[in-house]
């Protein structure tokens, strides 16, 4: 399963995003997808990304915030 996820990460970075050398990649992802998001970051760095910025989203916290604030 991990090899398949690595293939998807490469497909996303190289074909879907078409990340170019020295570009910054910004990813917004749920915390539940942390492992796959890290794979995408690793592929991006290996492909020459200048930086990778990950914005984590926690849906349970978001719900708490909207109902409690």
LINLINBEL-V662265 format. One record per backbone hydrogen bond with DSSP energy under -1.0 kcal/mol. NH is the residue of the N-H (numbers start at 1). CO is the residue of the C=O. If there is no record, write none. Layout:
((NH;CO) (NH;CO))
This chain:
((5;1) (6;2) (7;3) (8;4) (9;5) (10;6) (11;7) (12;8) (13;9) (14;10) (15;11) (16;11) (17;12) (19;13) (22;48) (23;20) (25;51) (27;53) (29;55) (31;57) (33;30) (34;31) (37;33) (38;34) (39;35) (40;36) (41;37) (42;38) (43;39) (44;40) (45;41) (46;42) (47;43) (48;45) (49;44) (50;23) (53;25) (55;27) (57;29) (62;58) (63;59) (64;60) (65;61) (66;62) (67;63) (68;64) (69;65))
